[in-house]
């Protein structure tokens, strides 16, 4: 019914946070030099947060399209058919948002955290001194 609203709400908040971080980070270089003199550019956190935003916005858009396709979203107020079908349908819709929507948002965030761990591990590995073989 409206499960896409939970990831969309998270995406809205995190997009604002990302924009603030981008302004705060500015154009400062994120270069790091390893012990053997190798220099690399670290990925700024605002860009990593952008990865999460893309996951959330993309998933929300696909879910919204799916709900539109099945007639659960209409182009007139109240936009969600469940909202116009009475209190029982609204209760069911809110329950779906609270369970399915929130669990999808959490799962997407967990996937992003795994992406961060892999990214950080690759950046650290690139900074370690390379031994000659």
C-alpha positions as CSV (number, residue, x, y, z in Angstrom):
1,X,0.0,0.0,0.0
2,X,2.5,2.6,1.1
3,X,5.6,0.8,2.3
4,X,7.7,3.0,0.0
5,X,7.1,6.0,2.3
6,X,9.4,4.8,5.1
7,X,12.6,4.6,2.8
8,X,11.5,7.8,1.1
9,X,11.3,9.6,4.5
10,X,14.8,8.3,5.4
11,X,16.0,9.5,1.9
12,X,14.6,13.0,2.4
13,X,16.3,13.4,5.8
14,X,19.6,12.0,4.6
15,X,19.6,14.1,1.4
16,X,19.5,17.2,3.6
17,X,22.3,15.8,5.8
18,X,24.3,15.0,2.7
19,X,24.0,18.6,1.4
20,X,25.1,20.0,4.8
21,X,28.1,17.7,4.9
22,X,29.1,18.6,1.3
23,X,29.1,22.3,2.3
24,X,31.0,21.5,5.5
25,X,33.6,19.4,3.7
26,X,33.9,21.9,0.9
27,X,36.5,21.5,-1.7
28,X,39.2,20.3,0.7
29,X,41.3,17.5,-0.6
30,X,41.0,14.1,1.1
31,X,44.4,12.9,0.2
32,X,46.3,10.4,2.4
33,X,49.9,9.4,2.1
34,X,51.1,5.9,3.0
35,X,54.3,5.0,4.7
36,X,56.0,4.2,1.4
37,X,55.0,7.6,-0.1
38,X,51.9,6.4,-2.1
39,X,49.2,9.1,-2.2
40,X,45.6,8.3,-2.7
41,X,42.4,10.2,-2.4
42,X,40.0,9.0,0.3
43,X,36.3,9.0,-0.5
44,X,34.6,11.7,1.5
45,X,31.8,10.7,3.8
46,X,29.3,12.9,2.0
47,X,29.9,10.9,-1.2
48,X,29.4,7.6,0.8
49,X,26.2,9.0,2.2
50,X,25.2,9.7,-1.4
51,X,25.5,5.9,-2.1
52,X,22.8,5.4,0.6
53,X,20.6,8.1,-0.8
54,X,20.8,6.6,-4.2
55,X,19.8,3.2,-2.8
56,X,16.9,4.7,-0.9
57,X,15.6,7.0,-3.6
58,X,15.9,4.2,-6.3
59,X,14.1,1.6,-4.1
60,X,11.4,4.1,-3.2
61,X,10.9,5.1,-6.8
62,X,10.6,1.4,-7.9
63,X,8.2,0.7,-5.1
64,X,6.1,3.8,-5.8
65,X,5.9,2.7,-9.5
66,X,4.8,-0.8,-8.5
67,X,2.1,0.7,-6.3
68,X,1.0,3.0,-9.0
69,X,0.9,0.1,-11.5
70,X,-1.4,-1.8,-9.1
71,X,-3.7,1.2,-8.6
72,X,-2.8,1.8,-5.0
73,X,-1.6,5.3,-5.8
74,X,-3.9,7.7,-7.7
75,X,-3.3,11.2,-9.1
76,X,-5.8,12.9,-6.9
77,X,-6.2,13.5,-3.2
78,X,-5.7,11.6,-0.9
79,X,-3.3,9.9,-3.4
80,X,-3.3,6.6,-1.5
81,X,-6.4,4.5,-2.1
82,X,-6.2,3.0,1.4
83,X,-6.5,6.5,2.8
84,X,-9.9,6.9,1.2
85,X,-11.3,3.5,2.1
86,X,-12.0,4.1,5.8
87,X,-10.3,3.7,9.1
88,X,-9.6,0.0,8.8
89,X,-7.7,0.5,5.6
90,X,-5.7,3.4,7.0
91,X,-4.8,1.3,10.0
92,X,-3.7,-1.5,7.8
93,X,-1.7,1.0,5.7
94,X,0.1,2.4,8.7
95,X,0.8,-1.1,10.0
96,X,2.4,-1.9,6.6
97,X,4.5,1.3,6.6
98,X,5.6,0.5,10.2
99,X,6.6,-3.1,9.5
100,X,7.4,-3.7,5.8
101,X,8.5,-0.1,5.1
102,X,10.7,0.3,8.1
103,X,12.3,-3.2,7.7
104,X,13.1,-2.4,4.0
105,X,14.7,0.9,5.1
106,X,16.7,-0.8,7.8
107,X,17.8,-3.6,5.3
108,X,19.0,-1.0,2.8
109,X,20.9,0.8,5.5
110,X,22.6,-2.4,6.6
111,X,23.6,-3.1,3.0
112,X,25.1,0.4,2.9
113,X,27.0,-0.2,6.2
114,X,28.5,-3.4,4.6
115,X,29.5,-1.2,1.6
116,X,31.2,1.2,3.9
117,X,33.1,-1.5,5.7
118,X,34.3,-2.9,2.3
119,X,35.2,0.5,1.1
120,X,37.2,1.4,4.2
121,X,39.0,-2.0,4.1
122,X,40.0,-1.4,0.5
123,X,41.2,2.1,1.3
124,X,43.3,0.9,4.2
125,X,44.7,-2.0,2.1
126,X,45.7,0.5,-0.6
127,X,47.6,2.6,2.0
128,X,49.6,-0.4,3.5
129,X,53.2,-0.6,2.2
130,X,53.5,-3.0,-0.6
131,X,56.1,-5.7,-0.2
132,X,58.2,-6.8,-3.2
133,X,57.5,-10.4,-4.4
